Amino acid sequence: MARYYRYRLPPWARKCIIVAENVTLPLLIFQLIRTILIPTTFDVLLLLILAGIFICFYMKWI
């Protein structure tokens, strides 16, 4: 199994990952507030996806 190394990527790809990592938490908080106020199926699914991405970044899986 090949290990994923962030630093072996080209600089533009590393920058994209860093931007995505920094934007994930504010989007997650916004989506949580939106889901609490007006819960729809799409909002709940989007919240779960964003939470999963945030956990992956937090645990350094990505």
Buried (B, 14 or more C-beta within 10 A) or exposed (E): EEEEEEEEEEEEEEEEEEEEBEEBEEBBEEBBEBBEEEEEEEBEEBBEEBBEBBEEBEEEEE
